């Protein structure tokens, strides 16, 4: 076993292992974090491990029939996570941006609303009743390789299109009245971490059915569409 894995948080793996009780180790989305995470990923990939079997809810199917050593890799918009059971121990290893423990999308959005109100914009005036229907029309934001050829390959000194705070910029581009607030948040994102999280979380929360019944989904729709338009335009030029 490589020391990089052994040194991470882990627990004993029994036949009744509970996925939620496996300690999580986090690598931040930086160049340094990517190198460390990829080293562990590539080593595990070379070990010919079984694939973990999951329950419908996302837990680990345990019991005497469970095949080990085993692992899997799961990803969503915010995180890539490796789960591995090896040599009697279990790990959960994430590649994601850390957020303050008590900060949520709702908290960030609430602060965003207050800041807008201070700047003369009452977000409640933008509320719509058909948010769930509008949410279905929102484009998937473009985060993908330009061609299938690039999947599962490792590159050094590579470049990718990454507009800083692109969804916030999309909101400003499509609704000019938001520009001064979005500019202020961007310019002060390093001075106070909450400003960075407002930029990161607010557009997504606007279309959250569980969070706000997608009450501002049309704003999220416009912001993401503008982002995709700029990405495609630049991709063609490059």
C-alpha positions as CSV (number, residue, x, y, z in Angstrom):
1,X,0.0,0.0,0.0
2,X,1.3,3.5,-0.9
3,X,2.0,5.8,2.0
4,X,-0.1,8.6,0.5
5,X,-3.2,6.4,1.1
6,X,-2.1,5.0,4.4
7,X,-1.6,8.5,5.8
8,X,-5.2,9.6,5.0
9,X,-8.1,9.3,7.5
10,X,-9.6,5.7,7.4
11,X,-11.4,3.2,9.5
12,X,-11.7,-0.5,10.0
13,X,-13.8,-2.2,7.4
14,X,-16.2,-4.8,8.6
15,X,-18.9,-6.8,6.8
16,X,-21.5,-4.3,8.2
17,X,-19.6,-1.2,7.1
18,X,-21.6,2.0,7.0
19,X,-20.6,4.3,4.1
20,X,-21.6,7.4,6.1
21,X,-19.2,6.5,8.9
22,X,-16.1,6.3,6.7
23,X,-14.0,9.3,7.5
24,X,-13.5,11.7,4.6
25,X,-10.2,13.1,3.4
26,X,-10.3,16.2,1.1
27,X,-7.9,17.4,-1.6
28,X,-8.6,21.0,-2.7
29,X,-9.1,21.8,-6.4
30,X,-5.6,23.2,-6.9
31,X,-2.7,22.0,-9.0
32,X,-1.1,20.5,-5.8
33,X,-4.3,18.9,-4.8
34,X,-4.8,17.4,-8.3
35,X,-1.4,15.8,-8.3
36,X,-1.9,14.2,-4.9
37,X,-5.4,13.0,-5.7
38,X,-4.4,11.6,-9.1
39,X,-1.4,9.7,-7.7
40,X,-3.8,7.8,-5.3
41,X,-6.4,7.3,-8.1
42,X,-3.8,5.9,-10.6
43,X,-2.3,3.6,-8.0
44,X,-5.8,2.2,-7.1
45,X,-6.7,1.9,-10.7
46,X,-3.6,-0.3,-11.2
47,X,-4.6,-2.8,-8.4
48,X,-7.4,-4.6,-10.3
49,X,-9.8,-4.1,-7.4
50,X,-13.5,-5.2,-7.5
51,X,-16.1,-2.5,-8.1
52,X,-18.1,-1.6,-5.0
53,X,-21.7,-2.5,-5.2
54,X,-24.1,0.3,-4.1
55,X,-27.6,0.4,-2.7
56,X,-30.3,2.5,-4.3
57,X,-29.6,5.2,-1.7
58,X,-25.9,5.3,-2.4
59,X,-24.7,3.2,0.5
60,X,-22.4,0.2,0.2
61,X,-24.0,-3.2,-0.2
62,X,-22.4,-5.0,2.7
63,X,-22.6,-8.5,4.2
64,X,-20.7,-11.8,3.7
65,X,-21.3,-11.6,-0.1
66,X,-19.3,-8.3,-0.4
67,X,-16.3,-8.7,-2.7
68,X,-13.1,-7.0,-1.4
69,X,-10.8,-5.3,-2.0
70,X,-13.0,-3.0,-3.9
71,X,-13.4,0.6,-4.9
72,X,-15.4,3.0,-7.0
73,X,-15.2,6.6,-8.2
74,X,-18.3,8.9,-8.2
75,X,-18.6,12.5,-9.4
76,X,-21.1,15.3,-9.4
77,X,-20.9,19.0,-10.3
78,X,-19.0,19.8,-7.2
79,X,-16.9,16.8,-6.2
80,X,-15.1,13.7,-7.3
81,X,-15.0,11.0,-4.6
82,X,-13.1,7.7,-4.4
83,X,-14.4,5.1,-2.0
84,X,-12.1,2.2,-1.3
85,X,-12.0,-0.9,0.9
86,X,-8.5,-2.4,1.1
87,X,-6.5,-4.6,3.5
88,X,-9.3,-4.4,6.1
89,X,-9.7,-0.6,6.0
90,X,-11.9,1.9,4.3
91,X,-11.4,5.4,2.9
92,X,-13.4,8.2,1.3
93,X,-11.2,10.6,-0.7
94,X,-12.7,13.7,-2.2
95,X,-11.4,16.2,-4.7
96,X,-13.4,19.3,-4.1
97,X,-13.3,22.9,-2.8
98,X,-13.6,23.1,1.0
99,X,-16.4,25.2,2.4
100,X,-16.9,26.5,5.9
101,X,-18.8,23.9,7.9
102,X,-21.8,26.1,8.7
103,X,-22.0,27.7,5.2
104,X,-24.8,26.5,2.9
105,X,-26.2,27.5,-0.4
106,X,-29.2,29.0,1.5
107,X,-26.9,31.1,3.8
108,X,-24.9,32.4,0.8
109,X,-28.1,33.2,-1.1
110,X,-29.6,35.0,1.9
111,X,-26.6,37.2,2.2
112,X,-26.8,37.8,-1.5
113,X,-30.4,39.0,-1.2
114,X,-29.5,41.4,1.6
115,X,-26.6,42.8,-0.4
116,X,-28.8,43.3,-3.4
117,X,-31.4,45.0,-1.2
118,X,-28.8,47.3,0.1
119,X,-27.9,48.2,-3.5
120,X,-31.5,49.0,-4.4
121,X,-32.6,45.6,-5.9
122,X,-35.4,43.7,-4.2
123,X,-35.0,40.1,-5.4
124,X,-38.5,39.2,-4.4
125,X,-39.7,41.4,-7.2
126,X,-38.1,38.9,-9.6
127,X,-39.9,35.9,-8.1
128,X,-41.8,33.6,-10.5
129,X,-44.5,31.0,-9.8
130,X,-43.5,28.5,-12.6
131,X,-39.9,27.9,-11.4
132,X,-40.1,24.1,-11.7
133,X,-41.1,24.4,-15.4
134,X,-38.4,27.0,-16.1
135,X,-35.8,24.8,-14.4
136,X,-36.4,22.1,-17.0
137,X,-35.3,24.5,-19.7
138,X,-32.0,25.3,-18.2
139,X,-29.0,24.3,-20.3
140,X,-26.4,21.9,-18.8
141,X,-23.4,24.2,-18.2
142,X,-20.4,23.3,-20.3
143,X,-17.8,21.5,-18.3
144,X,-16.4,18.8,-20.5
145,X,-13.6,17.9,-22.9
146,X,-13.9,19.2,-26.4
147,X,-13.5,15.7,-27.8
148,X,-14.0,12.2,-26.5
149,X,-10.3,11.5,-27.4
150,X,-9.2,13.5,-24.3
151,X,-11.2,11.4,-21.7
152,X,-9.1,9.3,-19.3
153,X,-5.8,10.9,-20.4
154,X,-3.4,12.9,-18.3
155,X,-1.9,16.1,-19.6
156,X,0.7,18.4,-18.2
157,X,1.0,22.1,-19.1
158,X,-2.5,21.9,-20.5
159,X,-5.0,24.8,-20.8
160,X,-8.8,24.9,-20.3
161,X,-11.4,27.6,-20.6
162,X,-12.3,28.9,-17.2
163,X,-14.0,32.3,-16.9
164,X,-13.7,33.5,-13.3
165,X,-17.1,33.6,-11.5
166,X,-18.6,32.9,-14.9
167,X,-22.2,32.4,-13.8
168,X,-22.1,35.7,-11.8
169,X,-20.8,37.4,-15.0
170,X,-23.6,35.7,-16.9
171,X,-26.2,37.2,-14.6
172,X,-24.6,40.7,-15.0
173,X,-24.4,40.3,-18.8
174,X,-28.1,39.4,-19.1
175,X,-29.5,41.7,-16.3
176,X,-27.4,44.8,-16.3
177,X,-28.8,46.1,-13.0
178,X,-26.9,43.3,-11.2
179,X,-23.6,44.3,-12.6
180,X,-22.4,46.6,-9.8
181,X,-23.2,44.1,-7.1
182,X,-21.5,41.2,-9.0
183,X,-18.5,43.3,-9.7
184,X,-18.2,44.2,-6.0
185,X,-18.4,40.6,-4.9
186,X,-15.8,39.6,-7.4
187,X,-13.4,42.4,-6.5
188,X,-13.8,41.5,-2.8
189,X,-13.8,37.7,-3.1
190,X,-10.3,37.4,-1.6
191,X,-11.0,39.8,1.3
192,X,-13.9,37.9,2.7
193,X,-14.5,34.2,1.8
194,X,-18.2,34.6,2.1
195,X,-18.1,36.8,-1.1
196,X,-16.6,33.9,-3.0
197,X,-19.2,31.5,-1.8
198,X,-22.0,33.9,-2.7
199,X,-20.6,33.9,-6.2
200,X,-20.3,30.1,-6.2
201,X,-23.6,29.1,-4.7
202,X,-26.2,31.8,-5.5
203,X,-26.9,31.0,-9.1
204,X,-27.4,27.4,-8.3
205,X,-29.6,28.1,-5.4
206,X,-31.9,30.2,-7.5
207,X,-33.0,27.1,-9.4
208,X,-33.1,24.8,-6.4
209,X,-36.6,23.2,-5.9
210,X,-35.8,22.0,-2.4
211,X,-34.1,25.3,-1.4
212,X,-36.5,27.9,-2.8
213,X,-39.0,26.1,-5.1
214,X,-36.9,27.4,-8.1
215,X,-38.4,30.8,-7.5
216,X,-35.6,32.5,-9.4
217,X,-34.9,29.8,-12.0
218,X,-35.2,32.2,-14.9
219,X,-32.2,34.2,-13.6
220,X,-30.2,31.0,-13.2
221,X,-31.3,30.0,-16.7
222,X,-30.1,33.3,-18.2
223,X,-26.7,33.2,-16.4
224,X,-25.9,29.7,-17.5
225,X,-27.0,30.3,-21.1
226,X,-24.7,33.3,-21.2
227,X,-21.8,31.2,-19.8
228,X,-22.3,28.5,-22.4
229,X,-22.5,31.1,-25.2
230,X,-19.1,32.6,-24.2
231,X,-17.4,29.2,-23.7
232,X,-18.5,28.0,-27.2
233,X,-17.5,31.3,-28.8
234,X,-14.0,31.2,-27.3
235,X,-13.6,27.5,-28.0
236,X,-14.2,28.1,-31.7
237,X,-11.6,30.8,-31.8
238,X,-9.0,28.6,-30.0
